[in-house]
Amino acid sequence: MGVSVLSPMGGSGKTLLLAELAQRGFVALTASPISLFLRSYEILERHEIYDVLKARIVADRCEPCYKCVEACKKGAITRDLRVVEGLCEGCPACAYACPKGAIKFVQAKGAEYSIMKAGKGYAVELRVEPGLREEPYLEGLKGVAKRLSEDAGAPYLVEGSRVGGSRKALLVLRSSYSLEERLREFEEEAGKAGAEAAVVLNLYRGPIRVRTSLPVFEMPPKEDPAFEDFVEEVASWILR
């Protein structure tokens, strides 16, 4: 079973929660640096994904006219005719503009991921190259998470921005001016998807009050003795 774990902002405590659940036997798939939150882990596999095209300038063909610089709408080609990979999206505009055929495209790394044994469970940590979206890679890696989930005999948790087709979904929130708005969006999205949903409120910066009919779990600071009970409550909700 897949569970979506969402947050509209950084610093919500989502990655910490994923790490704690992974160590208790779940499988966590995330594009955040979960390894920083694991007490210990063993890297079982590491893979690189070469799936994007990047422009290259063939030096011995180039007779600088700077038409490629002008054609690139992303500013990926500098005035000294270097390609900034993080900005290049592999579109052919520069190649079409070059009168000498000095632009070629090569396969480049789009992302890499590590599979880690963490306590009783597993973590899959994704790192995407600058300028690329995380969501397609996370979607593609769900198959890896499912396989690990079968080995662990426990659900897999997927970091994301949308509920998608998950049977359950958790929204992790910290104090924010847009908190109520995001909560309403989450309730509506979960309802349309038919997903059982709950909310986690990060109390690190103090109490949070929200209006919702969904189950609410209050996340105390990690050093608080009540933190362990909080994680167990969330784990029990996922498994029930």
N, C-alpha and C positions, 0 to 999 in steps of 0.2 A: 504494500500500500504506500502511495506517495502522499506526502504532506507538504503543502506550500508554506514557507515561512517568509513573510513579507515585512518590509519596513519602508516608510517613505523618506527616510533620512539616515545619514551615517550617525554613529555614536548611540544607536538605540539599545545596544546590548544584544542584538540578534546573533552576532558571531559567537559571543560568549555562550549564549544559550545553545546554539548548535554544537559547540565544542563539548559542553557538559552532557548533552544528550548522546553524542557520539561515544563518549567515554562510558556511558551507561548501557551501550549495546545497540544504539541506533546507527544509521548510516547518514552522514551529512554531506550534501553536495553544495558547494559554495564557491563564489568568485572572490570571497574575502579571505584575508590571511588567517585562516583558522588555526594553522600550526602554532601561531603565537599564543593561542589560548589553551592549547592542550598541555596537560601536565607532562606527558611523555608520548612519543609516537615512534613508529618504525615505517619508513618509506618502503612500500612493497614494489611499486612500479612508478615510473616517470615517463611520460610521453610528450612528444612535441607534435603539433598539428600544422602541417604546411598546406594551407588551403587558400591563400590569398595571392593575388598578383600585384607585383610592385614594379614600377618603371625603373629602368636602368639606362644611362646614357653611354653609348659606345664611343669612347674618346677619340678613336682614330677615324671615325666617320663625322664627328661633330665639327662643323665650321660655325662658331658661335654667331647666331642671329637672334637668339633669345625669343624666338616665336613660341617655343615650348613653355617658357616662363610666363608669357602673356596668355597662353591658352589654358594653363592650369588654374582652375577656379578655386583650388584648395591651398594655393601658395606652397605646393609641395616641392617646387623646383626653385632653388635659390639663384641669385644673380651670378654666382660663381659656378653655376651648373652642377649642383649637387642635389640629389633627391632625398628629401626628408621622409623616411619611411613611415613615420607615425602620421603624416598628413596625406600621403599618397593612398588613394582608394582604388588604384588599378584601372581607372577609366582611360579610354584611348585618346583623349583630347590632345595630349602632348604629341603622341605619335602621328596623328593626323596633321598637326601643324608643322612637323619637322620636314623640311624639303630634302633632307639628306638621308632619311631613314635611319637616324642615329638613336632612335628610342626602341628598346626591346623590353619585354616583360618577363619576369622570372617568378617562379613560385617562392613565396616567403612564408615565414612562420606567422601564423595568426594567433596561436595560443599554445599553452602547455598545461599539463595537469599532473598532479601526483596523487596516487592512491596510498593512503596511510592506515596502518592498524593503530587504533587509538583506544587504549583500555579494552573494553569488551566489544567495541564496535569499530566502525571505519569512518574515515573522512576522505572526501575527494576535493582537493583544492585546485581550483582553476585560476590561471593567470592569463589574461588577454592582452595582446599587444596594444599600445596606445592608438586611439582613434577607432577601435573596433568595438562592436556591441557585445556584451556578455551574454545576453539572453539566448541567441542561437546556439552558442556553445553549451550553455547549461542544459538546453533542451536536448541537444545531441548526446550529452553525457548521462541522461536519465537511464539509458540502457545499462551503463556501467553501474550506476547506483542500484538499479533493480537487481542485477546479478549479485552484488555485495549484500543486498537486503535478503536475498534468498539464502546466502551463506550464513548470514547473521541470525536469520529467523526473526527479523524485526523490521519495522517500517523504515523507509528512507525519507529524509527531509531535504527539500530543495529550496535554496534561496531563490527569490524571484521578486518581480514587481507586480505580478498578477496571479490570481488564483488558478487560472487555467483549468485543467481537467482533474485536479486533485480531489480526493474524497474529503480531506480535511484541510483547514487552512488556519494559520496563526498570524495575527498582525501584531508586531512588536512596536510599541510607541514610547517615546519620551516626551517631555513637556515641549510644546510647540504651538505657535499661533495658529497653525493649520490642522491641529490635531483632530478637532471635531469633523472638519471637512473630509479628511482622509478616512476617518472611521466610518462616516456615512457611505463613502464610495466603496469601502471594503464590505460593508454589510450588504449593499446592493449587488456587488459582484459575486459574493459568496452565495447569495440567494439565487441569482440567475444560474450559477454553476451547479446548484444543488449540493454544495459542500457544507459540511458541518464546520462551524467557525468559532474561534475564540480570540480573545485579546490579551496581550501581555503588556502591562504598564511598568515601565522602568522607573523606579522610585529613587534613583541615585541622586537626583536633584530636588527631591522632596515629593510630597503627595501629589497625585493627579486624580482629578475627578472627571469622569466621562458618563454620558447617558447612552446606555446600550442594553439590549436584552440578551446579548451574547455572554457566555461565561467569561469572567475576567480574572486573570492571575496577576498578582502584584509581585514584581521582581525587586527584592531588596538588594543592596550592595553585596558584592560577593563575599566581603569579609563579615557580613552579618550572619550569625548562626542560623537564621531562618532561611538563608539562601538554599541550603540543601533540601529543605522541605518544599520550597517553591519548585525546584527542578523535578522532584518526585511527583508533585501534583500535575505538572505539565506532562510528564511522561505517562502518568496514569490516564490522563484525558486522551492522549494520542492512542494509547493501546486499547481503550475500552470499546 
